[in-house]
Amino acid sequence: MEIALPVVVVLGVVVATSWVANRLSVSPPLLLVAVGVVSSYLPFVPDIELTPELVLIGLLPPLLYSAAIRTSLVDFRANRRPILLLSVGLVIFTALGVGLLVWWLLPVPFAVALALGAVVAPPDAVAGTAIARRVGLPRRMVTILEGESLVNDATAIVLLRSAIAATLGAVRCRRTSPSLCSAASASGCWRTPWSPR
């Protein structure tokens, strides 16, 4: 009962905020962020602590599922090259860029800076899709953005795990490269010798 009441209240706020956003023609994810920021300053709202397991198992899969259910598999396969370049190449490039900048500006080890880069590198799956559809981008662009947002989290998670392991001194390039390749191949973007046919 302790968990049920806050969950029901949060769901009610999300539904009400989404309804208000649709009535005002505002993007629901943006209004939800604004409501979250405002509610964090209210004295009667309790502090909620999210564990990584809750986010990775309880919050991320429903968000990705809602974006995946609207994505056409035929269009996804037809655009797999740009999706792969964005979801793997751009995420790695962004994580390295942010990591190098943080490493240069702050007195932290490079592995810690790379971990921060991996956290901020993948764009949001739901907000990007909602905004792209509302603006009226061409269908191919929306498909590429949706496909990239579905796959980029796997790349970021592998980079984050590798950076955390490097911080602890237990990472080798031989171990990281296959997990990064298998994360990309699991998305269906490319085929590797060990991926199923």
N, C-alpha and C positions, 0 to 999 in steps of 0.2 A: 504494500500500500504506500510505503514511503516513496517509491520510485514512480508508481502509477500516476499519482496526482500531478507532479511536475511535468511528466511526459504529456498528459492530457492537456495541461495548461499551455505548454509549448506548442503542441499541435493546434490548439484553438487559436493561438496568436498567429501561427503561420497561415492557417486558413483565412482568418480575418484580414491579415495583412495582404495576402494574395488577392482577396476579393476587392479590397480597397485599391490595390495597385491596378487591377483590371478596370475598375470604374474610373480611375484617374488617368488611364493610359500611360502608366509608368511601369518600367520593368520590375516585376516582382522580386527578383534577386537583389536589386539595388535598394528597394524599399525595405526588404527584410534585413539587409545589413544596417540600414539607418535605424530601424526599430531595435536591432540588437545593440547598437552603440548607445542609443538613448536609454534602453532598459538596464544597461550595465551601470549607469550612474544613479539609478533609483535605489534608495536605501532599503526598501522592502523586498527587492529581488535578491534571492540567496546566491552566494557564490557557487558556481557549478564547475566542477573539475572534470575535464574530459581526458580519459586515458587514451594512449595511442591505439590500443586494441579496439576500443569502442568506435573510434573514428574509422579505422581500417576495416572493421567487420560490420559495424552497425550503420555508419553514415555514408561511407563512400560507395558501397555496392548499390544501394537504392538510387543514388544520384546518377551513377553510371548506367544503371539499367534503364532509368527513365530517358536518358539521352540515347541509349542503344536501341530502344524499341522504336524510335522515330527514324533511325538511320536505315537507308536502303542498302542491303547487302550487295546487290548488283552494282550500284553506284560506288560503294566502298571498294569493291574489287577493281572496278575500272579506274579508280583514282588512287590505287595503293602506293604508287611511287611518291607522289607529293605528300601523301599521308605519312609514309615512312620517313621522308626527309624532315618533315616538320616535327613528328612525334618523337623521333629518336635524335636526329641530327640537331635540330634547333634546341631541344631540351638540354642536350649535352653541351652545346655551344653556350647557351644562356647560363647554365649552372657553372661552367668554367669561367665565363666572363664575370658573373657575380662573385664567384669564389676568389678570383684573382683581385678584383676590386676590394673586397673585404679584407683579404690577406694583406694587400698593400696599405689600406687605411688603418687597420686595427692590429694590435699586437697579438694575433691569434695564429695557431698553426694552420697550414694550408688545408689539412683534412677537415678542420672545424669550419673554415670558410667555405669549402666545397659542400659540406653538409648544409649550410645555410643556402648556398646557391641551388642545391637540389630541392630544397623545400619551396623556394619561390619560383623556380623555373617553369613548372607546368601551369598553363592557364586554366581557368575554371571551366569545367565541362558544361555546366548548365547555363551560366550567364552568357557565355559566348554564343551558344546556340540560340537562346531566346532573343538576344539582340540582333543576331544575323538574320533570323527569320522576320523580325519586326521591321528591320531596315529595308528588306526586300533585295538582299544580295542574290546573285544568280544561283541556280540550284547546284551547280558544280562547286562553287565556293562554299556554300553551306555544307555540302557533303564532305568536302575536305576539312572544314573546321570541325564538324561533328566527329569525323573519323580520327582526326588528330587528338581531339579532347578525350576520346575513349582510350587511346593507346599511351598517351604521354605520361599518365600516372605510373605505369609499369616501369618506364625508363627512369622516372624520378625516384621511385622506391628503390630500384637497384643502385642508382647513384648514391642515395642516402645511406643505404646499408653498407655500401663499399666505403663511404667516407667515415661512417661510424667505426667500421672495422679498422680502417687506417688510423683513426684516432687512438684506438686501442693497440695498434701495432700488429694486427693479425690479418692483413689483406695481401693477396698476391694477384698480379695481373692475370695469371693463368686461371684463377678462380672467378674473377669478376667478369672477364670477357664472355665466357659461355653463358653466364646467367643473364647478361645484357642481351646477347644474341637470342637466347631462348625467350626472353620477355618480348622481344620484337617479333619473333617468328610465331609466338602464341597468338599474336594479334591478327595473324593472317596476312600481314603485309608482305612478307617475303618467305621463301622456303629455304631451309637449311638442310644439310644431309641428315640430321637427326630429327627433323620435324616430320609429323605424320603426313602421309599422302592423302 
